[in-house]
Every structure is written in structure tokens, then in C-alpha cells.
Amino acid sequence: MERNQSGVSGFTIKHKANGSIKRLKARLVAKGFTQSYGIDYRETFAPVAKLNTIQVLFYLAANQDWPLHQLDVKNAFLNGNLEEEVYMEIPSELETSFNNNRVCKLKKSLYGLKKSPRAWFDRFAKSVTKQGYTQCQADHTLFVKFSSEKKIAVLIVYVDDIILTGDYEEELLGMKKHLAKEFEIKDLGYLRYFLGMEVVRSKKGIFFSQRKYVLDLLKETGMLGCKPADTPMDSTKKIGTEKNSAPVDKGRYQRLIGRLIYLSHTRPDIGFLLVL
């Protein structure tokens, strides 16, 4: 049995693909950082879709002219089933007549709990495989189903974002209906925005852009409005020649390199610069 966990209300701003504000969001979150391994939880690992898998899926969709459907699971972590008994103190923001002398027993997982990501993914994977899909062993977030006519339906999930594709159109529609019965689903139609990437499809193929991501990066580094360059790097620049330069903020530098590496997935022209 778990010890009592504390809860707190969280407030966030959701943005559209172009960076404008979409809506304001409030969420009840458990203080999972107070949990202790072996006492309050055990297994916590939950797989996340590999970017290489997502890219290959996009390449196949472009090559085979498959549609790319996108679904979003609302409050995904609230769907997970808890194996342990979990109790939580009532947050002070929720005014009740018994705040001080009672606690809540959680029936489902809650955002903030160490076990929530795993509980949600286990529930989702079981729901999908019950429909005849096979879970890929190289990437557990990828599920595939074939018809007797060798048509294929492919599903990949990244936490609560789902992509459906393939030429097995009846199954794609059937899976949408199945998921809508199991969870609270928002059908976003054809893929437009995924993992910080804007997606535009035409007869020539699929175009990816990270415009908002780049603008946020420029703003963070104080370079918003800077002059453009013809190449990612000055070919005459000699690295490490300044002897009296100020020390570099190691954490900030590593964070910047990490963000640029992610950007290189849609801008491979900067890849060489990042390995210098």
C-alpha cells in the first residue's frame, strides 16, 4: 500500500502550430517526486516512439500515397489502471468541508505519479492488440495489421498523439471508432502538426517545417531579428582561438546543442556543424 501523496493544481498555455495561444488549461497533478522506489512504485518504464521510426513511416506514406490521420487522446494518463493502492491528500485549491481530515483514493492513474506513463501505455497497447494488431518488437509504440488481401494498417503513438496510416482504409476507420469508444479521442483529421513539426502535403510529397521551434530558439538565445546567413557556418571561422574569452555556460551550451540536434531532423544542412 502506498503512502499518502500530495496533489497540486497546474496551469499551462496550449499553443497552435503557428505559435498563437490555443487555450488555457488547468490540471490536477500528484507530487510524484515524493514517491520512493520499492515502496510507492516499481516498474515505471514506458516506451516512446523513435524519431527514426516516425520518419520511415512518413517516407512510406509519401511513397505509397497513404493518408496520414492524426488523433489526440484527451487526458491520456488518467486512463491508466493502477496496480497499487494510491491515496492522495486533497489539494488546498479544491475547497471542501473535509479537506483537513480526509484523503482521496485514486481509481485511475494521475498526472505526476511515477507509474502513470507506464500505466497509460499498457492500457493503450492492450486495447490496440485486442483489435488484431501486432506490436513491433523493434519499436513497441508501432502496431501493424494486415488484411487477407495484404493491405496494411499502421498505428504509432507518441504518449497521447496517434498517427494512423496505410492502405487498409476500412481498418483505419474501424480503429478510429474503436479508440473513440475506449478513450476520449479528438480526431484531428489529416496530419498537420506533430512533435513540433508542421506538416504540409502536396502532389510532390510531404514537407516538414519547424518554424515555431526555430523562432522560439532564436528568442531564447536573443537572436530574434538577426541577419540571415547564406551557410550554417562561417567557413573562415577558427574554433577555439580566443584565449581571453569569457567562460561558457556549460548547461546552456549543452541545451542549445540538444535543441539544434532535434532541429537537424528537418534541417540536415546544419548536421555537419553540430559534430565539430
PEKADA-V506592 format. One record per run of one state. SS is the DSSP state (~ for helix, > for strand, _ for the rest). FROM is the first residue (numbers start at 1). TO is the last residue. Records with the same first field share a line. If there is no record, write none. Layout:
SS = FROM-TO + FROM-TO
This chain:
_ = 1-3 + 6-6 + 16-20 + 31-31 + 35-36 + 38-40 + 42-50 + 65-66 + 74-75 + 80-86 + 90-102 + 106-115 + 130-133 + 136-141 + 147-151 + 159-160 + 167-168 + 183-184 + 191-192 + 195-196 + 203-204 + 210-210 + 221-249 + 264-267 + 275-276
> = 4-5 + 7-15 + 21-30 + 37-37 + 41-41 + 67-73 + 87-89 + 103-105 + 134-135 + 142-146 + 152-158 + 161-166 + 185-190 + 193-194 + 197-202 + 205-209
~ = 32-34 + 51-64 + 76-79 + 116-129 + 169-182 + 211-220 + 250-263 + 268-274
